[in-house]
Amino acid sequence: MIRFYFSLTNRCPYTCPFCCMWSASDKNTFLKPERFYEIIDNANDNFEVQLEGGEPLEHPDFWDLFLYAGLKNKCKKIIISSNNIVYDRNMANKIAIFSEDRKIKVEIRPSINYHLEDRNINLTEDCERFVNDLKRYKNVSVVFNVRLRKGKDEFLFGKYDFLDNAKIFYFQKYGRNEDDVDADLPFIKQNVDEFHL
């Protein structure tokens, strides 16, 4: 199945020192909704959509873009790579209720890493509450992207023992992290059929 990846914006309130997208709180580039609609409307087959950024919830039209894709019969799944969604309970609940009403799969992918831990001493509790809040929705899944520095962040495993479904990987050597001598080389997915800019 085709998956459309949309980087909705380069704005992100976290300005992580290892960001592969060079996102920051002072960036102001946003995907034009018309371009999003055009790509979705031209899909000939069933598809999935991945909304990412920066922080996708920073896009002023995030909800409209989400709905536009989700209301298409050909759209079978929406993936949202967002850290802010852990704190935006209103948005998380709107997304979950929509997914149940529409019977569409939604996967939410927040990140866990040392930078976010440093910024929020309650991150463990916030993430656990987020997971528990969404458990009642059968069409919503939460998959945490756990990013580690080699030999430094293994403590995260013990703190987040509620993570039944997580993607755990080490930082890679690109973006703001391109000079990190301990980082892994970038992994490029090999089975991409089409790629458009």
TORKOL-4160 file (C-alpha; in steps of 0.2 Angstrom, whole numbers, padded with zeros to 4 digits, m for minus):
197
<pt num="1" X="0000" Y="0000" Z="0000"/>
<pt num="2" X="0006" Y="0018" Z="m0004"/>
<pt num="3" X="0011" Y="0029" Z="0011"/>
<pt num="4" X="0011" Y="0047" Z="0009"/>
<pt num="5" X="0024" Y="0056" Z="0020"/>
<pt num="6" X="0019" Y="0074" Z="0024"/>
<pt num="7" X="0031" Y="0086" Z="0033"/>
<pt num="8" X="0018" Y="0098" Z="0038"/>
<pt num="9" X="0030" Y="0111" Z="0045"/>
<pt num="10" X="0048" Y="0114" Z="0051"/>
<pt num="11" X="0042" Y="0123" Z="0067"/>
<pt num="12" X="0044" Y="0113" Z="0083"/>
<pt num="13" X="0044" Y="0120" Z="0101"/>
<pt num="14" X="0058" Y="0108" Z="0107"/>
<pt num="15" X="0072" Y="0112" Z="0095"/>
<pt num="16" X="0081" Y="0096" Z="0099"/>
<pt num="17" X="0100" Y="0096" Z="0097"/>
<pt num="18" X="0099" Y="0081" Z="0086"/>
<pt num="19" X="0084" Y="0085" Z="0075"/>
<pt num="20" X="0086" Y="0077" Z="0058"/>
<pt num="21" X="0074" Y="0090" Z="0051"/>
<pt num="22" X="0083" Y="0105" Z="0058"/>
<pt num="23" X="0066" Y="0110" Z="0065"/>
<pt num="24" X="0065" Y="0124" Z="0078"/>
<pt num="25" X="0053" Y="0135" Z="0087"/>
<pt num="26" X="0058" Y="0150" Z="0076"/>
<pt num="27" X="0054" Y="0142" Z="0060"/>
<pt num="28" X="0039" Y="0146" Z="0050"/>
<pt num="29" X="0037" Y="0135" Z="0034"/>
<pt num="30" X="0021" Y="0126" Z="0033"/>
<pt num="31" X="0014" Y="0115" Z="0019"/>
<pt num="32" X="0001" Y="0123" Z="0009"/>
<pt num="33" X="m0016" Y="0114" Z="0011"/>
<pt num="34" X="m0019" Y="0115" Z="m0007"/>
<pt num="35" X="m0004" Y="0105" Z="m0011"/>
<pt num="36" X="m0009" Y="0092" Z="0002"/>
<pt num="37" X="m0027" Y="0091" Z="m0005"/>
<pt num="38" X="m0019" Y="0089" Z="m0023"/>
<pt num="39" X="m0009" Y="0074" Z="m0018"/>
<pt num="40" X="m0023" Y="0066" Z="m0008"/>
<pt num="41" X="m0035" Y="0069" Z="m0022"/>
<pt num="42" X="m0024" Y="0061" Z="m0035"/>
<pt num="43" X="m0022" Y="0044" Z="m0026"/>
<pt num="44" X="m0028" Y="0030" Z="m0037"/>
<pt num="45" X="m0027" Y="0016" Z="m0025"/>
<pt num="46" X="m0029" Y="0014" Z="m0006"/>
<pt num="47" X="m0016" Y="0023" Z="0004"/>
<pt num="48" X="m0009" Y="0028" Z="0021"/>
<pt num="49" X="m0004" Y="0045" Z="0027"/>
<pt num="50" X="0010" Y="0050" Z="0039"/>
<pt num="51" X="0009" Y="0067" Z="0046"/>
<pt num="52" X="0025" Y="0074" Z="0053"/>
<pt num="53" X="0036" Y="0089" Z="0055"/>
<pt num="54" X="0044" Y="0098" Z="0064"/>
<pt num="55" X="0029" Y="0096" Z="0076"/>
<pt num="56" X="0013" Y="0093" Z="0065"/>
<pt num="57" X="0001" Y="0100" Z="0077"/>
<pt num="58" X="0010" Y="0117" Z="0075"/>
<pt num="59" X="0002" Y="0118" Z="0057"/>
<pt num="60" X="m0013" Y="0130" Z="0059"/>
<pt num="61" X="m0023" Y="0119" Z="0048"/>
<pt num="62" X="m0018" Y="0102" Z="0056"/>
<pt num="63" X="m0036" Y="0097" Z="0060"/>
<pt num="64" X="m0042" Y="0101" Z="0043"/>
<pt num="65" X="m0028" Y="0091" Z="0035"/>
<pt num="66" X="m0031" Y="0076" Z="0046"/>
<pt num="67" X="m0050" Y="0076" Z="0042"/>
<pt num="68" X="m0047" Y="0079" Z="0023"/>
<pt num="69" X="m0037" Y="0063" Z="0023"/>
<pt num="70" X="m0047" Y="0053" Z="0035"/>
<pt num="71" X="m0063" Y="0056" Z="0026"/>
<pt num="72" X="m0057" Y="0049" Z="0010"/>
<pt num="73" X="m0063" Y="0031" Z="0008"/>
<pt num="74" X="m0046" Y="0026" Z="0000"/>
<pt num="75" X="m0037" Y="0032" Z="0016"/>
<pt num="76" X="m0034" Y="0016" Z="0027"/>
<pt num="77" X="m0023" Y="0023" Z="0041"/>
<pt num="78" X="m0016" Y="0039" Z="0047"/>
<pt num="79" X="0001" Y="0040" Z="0057"/>
<pt num="80" X="0004" Y="0056" Z="0067"/>
<pt num="81" X="0022" Y="0058" Z="0073"/>
<pt num="82" X="0020" Y="0071" Z="0086"/>
<pt num="83" X="0027" Y="0075" Z="0104"/>
<pt num="84" X="0014" Y="0089" Z="0108"/>
<pt num="85" X="0000" Y="0077" Z="0106"/>
<pt num="86" X="0004" Y="0069" Z="0123"/>
<pt num="87" X="0000" Y="0086" Z="0131"/>
<pt num="88" X="m0015" Y="0091" Z="0119"/>
<pt num="89" X="m0028" Y="0080" Z="0127"/>
<pt num="90" X="m0042" Y="0089" Z="0117"/>
<pt num="91" X="m0034" Y="0085" Z="0100"/>
<pt num="92" X="m0029" Y="0067" Z="0105"/>
<pt num="93" X="m0048" Y="0064" Z="0110"/>
<pt num="94" X="m0054" Y="0072" Z="0094"/>
<pt num="95" X="m0043" Y="0061" Z="0084"/>
<pt num="96" X="m0048" Y="0045" Z="0094"/>
<pt num="97" X="m0066" Y="0049" Z="0092"/>
<pt num="98" X="m0065" Y="0052" Z="0074"/>
<pt num="99" X="m0055" Y="0036" Z="0071"/>
<pt num="100" X="m0069" Y="0026" Z="0080"/>
<pt num="101" X="m0083" Y="0034" Z="0071"/>
<pt num="102" X="m0075" Y="0033" Z="0054"/>
<pt num="103" X="m0067" Y="0016" Z="0058"/>
<pt num="104" X="m0050" Y="0021" Z="0052"/>
<pt num="105" X="m0034" Y="0016" Z="0060"/>
<pt num="106" X="m0024" Y="0029" Z="0068"/>
<pt num="107" X="m0006" Y="0027" Z="0075"/>
<pt num="108" X="0001" Y="0040" Z="0086"/>
<pt num="109" X="0020" Y="0041" Z="0087"/>
<pt num="110" X="0027" Y="0052" Z="0101"/>
<pt num="111" X="0046" Y="0052" Z="0105"/>
<pt num="112" X="0055" Y="0048" Z="0121"/>
<pt num="113" X="0073" Y="0054" Z="0122"/>
<pt num="114" X="0085" Y="0062" Z="0134"/>
<pt num="115" X="0081" Y="0080" Z="0128"/>
<pt num="116" X="0063" Y="0078" Z="0131"/>
<pt num="117" X="0067" Y="0070" Z="0148"/>
<pt num="118" X="0077" Y="0085" Z="0152"/>
<pt num="119" X="0063" Y="0097" Z="0147"/>
<pt num="120" X="0049" Y="0088" Z="0157"/>
<pt num="121" X="0053" Y="0079" Z="0173"/>
<pt num="122" X="0035" Y="0072" Z="0172"/>
<pt num="123" X="0037" Y="0064" Z="0155"/>
<pt num="124" X="0036" Y="0046" Z="0161"/>
<pt num="125" X="0019" Y="0050" Z="0170"/>
<pt num="126" X="0013" Y="0060" Z="0155"/>
<pt num="127" X="0016" Y="0047" Z="0143"/>
<pt num="128" X="0009" Y="0033" Z="0154"/>
<pt num="129" X="m0007" Y="0044" Z="0156"/>
<pt num="130" X="m0008" Y="0047" Z="0137"/>
<pt num="131" X="m0007" Y="0028" Z="0134"/>
<pt num="132" X="m0020" Y="0024" Z="0147"/>
<pt num="133" X="m0032" Y="0038" Z="0140"/>
<pt num="134" X="m0032" Y="0030" Z="0123"/>
<pt num="135" X="m0033" Y="0012" Z="0127"/>
<pt num="136" X="m0052" Y="0012" Z="0126"/>
<pt num="137" X="m0051" Y="0016" Z="0107"/>
<pt num="138" X="m0049" Y="0000" Z="0097"/>
<pt num="139" X="m0044" Y="0009" Z="0081"/>
<pt num="140" X="m0030" Y="0020" Z="0089"/>
<pt num="141" X="m0012" Y="0013" Z="0093"/>
<pt num="142" X="0002" Y="0022" Z="0102"/>
<pt num="143" X="0020" Y="0018" Z="0096"/>
<pt num="144" X="0034" Y="0027" Z="0105"/>
<pt num="145" X="0049" Y="0031" Z="0095"/>
<pt num="146" X="0063" Y="0029" Z="0109"/>
<pt num="147" X="0079" Y="0037" Z="0103"/>
<pt num="148" X="0095" Y="0033" Z="0113"/>
<pt num="149" X="0113" Y="0039" Z="0114"/>
<pt num="150" X="0124" Y="0023" Z="0114"/>
<pt num="151" X="0130" Y="0019" Z="0132"/>
<pt num="152" X="0121" Y="0034" Z="0140"/>
<pt num="153" X="0102" Y="0032" Z="0139"/>
<pt num="154" X="0099" Y="0014" Z="0143"/>
<pt num="155" X="0091" Y="0020" Z="0159"/>
<pt num="156" X="0075" Y="0024" Z="0149"/>
<pt num="157" X="0071" Y="0006" Z="0147"/>
<pt num="158" X="0067" Y="0004" Z="0165"/>
<pt num="159" X="0057" Y="0020" Z="0167"/>
<pt num="160" X="0045" Y="0016" Z="0153"/>
<pt num="161" X="0041" Y="m0001" Z="0157"/>
<pt num="162" X="0023" Y="0002" Z="0151"/>
<pt num="163" X="0029" Y="0003" Z="0133"/>
<pt num="164" X="0022" Y="m0013" Z="0125"/>
<pt num="165" X="0024" Y="m0006" Z="0108"/>
<pt num="166" X="0040" Y="0005" Z="0105"/>
<pt num="167" X="0052" Y="0007" Z="0091"/>
<pt num="168" X="0069" Y="0008" Z="0099"/>
<pt num="169" X="0084" Y="0014" Z="0090"/>
<pt num="170" X="0100" Y="0024" Z="0092"/>
<pt num="171" X="0103" Y="0042" Z="0086"/>
<pt num="172" X="0109" Y="0042" Z="0068"/>
<pt num="173" X="0122" Y="0054" Z="0060"/>
<pt num="174" X="0112" Y="0067" Z="0050"/>
<pt num="175" X="0103" Y="0083" Z="0053"/>
<pt num="176" X="0109" Y="0092" Z="0068"/>
<pt num="177" X="0117" Y="0076" Z="0074"/>
<pt num="178" X="0128" Y="0074" Z="0058"/>
<pt num="179" X="0144" Y="0077" Z="0069"/>
<pt num="180" X="0140" Y="0064" Z="0082"/>
<pt num="181" X="0155" Y="0052" Z="0081"/>
<pt num="182" X="0145" Y="0039" Z="0092"/>
<pt num="183" X="0129" Y="0040" Z="0081"/>
<pt num="184" X="0124" Y="0026" Z="0069"/>
<pt num="185" X="0125" Y="0029" Z="0050"/>
<pt num="186" X="0108" Y="0034" Z="0043"/>
<pt num="187" X="0097" Y="0019" Z="0038"/>
<pt num="188" X="0088" Y="0021" Z="0021"/>
<pt num="189" X="0073" Y="0011" Z="0018"/>
<pt num="190" X="0076" Y="0001" Z="0002"/>
<pt num="191" X="0058" Y="m0004" Z="m0003"/>
<pt num="192" X="0051" Y="0014" Z="m0008"/>
<pt num="193" X="0042" Y="0012" Z="m0024"/>
<pt num="194" X="0040" Y="0030" Z="m0028"/>
<pt num="195" X="0047" Y="0046" Z="m0020"/>
<pt num="196" X="0041" Y="0064" Z="m0025"/>
<pt num="197" X="0046" Y="0081" Z="m0019"/>
